[in-house]
């Protein structure tokens, strides 16, 4: 497994500040033959930015004095991937340009998006987001992760037990979303976890406000205690919002 001590210092100094400033949008993913591999936090996205350890495995006329990299989309007008090589300074510019492009795509409303779910999810995220200074750069600590997992399991159980109020397709989608959040807990920031949870609530709310209230009520006996133990003030307030008329 590669560590930061295996990464050339010029590359480390170039990439880290850009990555750390954009963890609300991207996340680091370990992959063979890469110093860095970044993907979008959106699990439906196939966009990525990779910087190779050995560029000769991807580039025919590879110059060993440069860094080989691959990214998708290639530009604002080309959605396919591109492979290239350059020095560390220009690589930083390429990475920042890719970040800017990904952010532009993310923020443009589209008929391909479910704008109802997006609006509901953004409302709840903005209303109850974590205000810790490290929310966008640090994960929950191990004890907090255990409590978040209890939260997610109780929510998943409530969705499964919602009888015929939810179609099997919707149930499977929501439970899959929860499993993604759960699996990524050790490598996901607090803010990213909250975005995932509020997206689930956004989907529930779109399906039915009453149903969302019923599911939360079913899970309430588990959630309130665990969220308070987690030490996050917004937790009980989130539940109260779903119980408003």
Secondary structure, DSSP 8 states (H G I E B T S, - for coil): ---GGGS-HHHHHHHHHHHHTTTTTEEE---TTEEEEEEESSTT---EEEEESSGGGT-TT--TTSEEEEEES-SSS--S-EEEEE-HHHHHHHHHHHHHHHHHHHHS--TTS-HHHHHHHHHHHHHH----TTTTT----HHHHHHHHHHHHHHHHHHHTSGGGS-HHHHHHHHHHHHHHHHTGGGS-HHHHHHHHHHHHHHHHHH-HHHHHHHHHHHHHHHHHHHHHHT-THHHHHHHHHT--
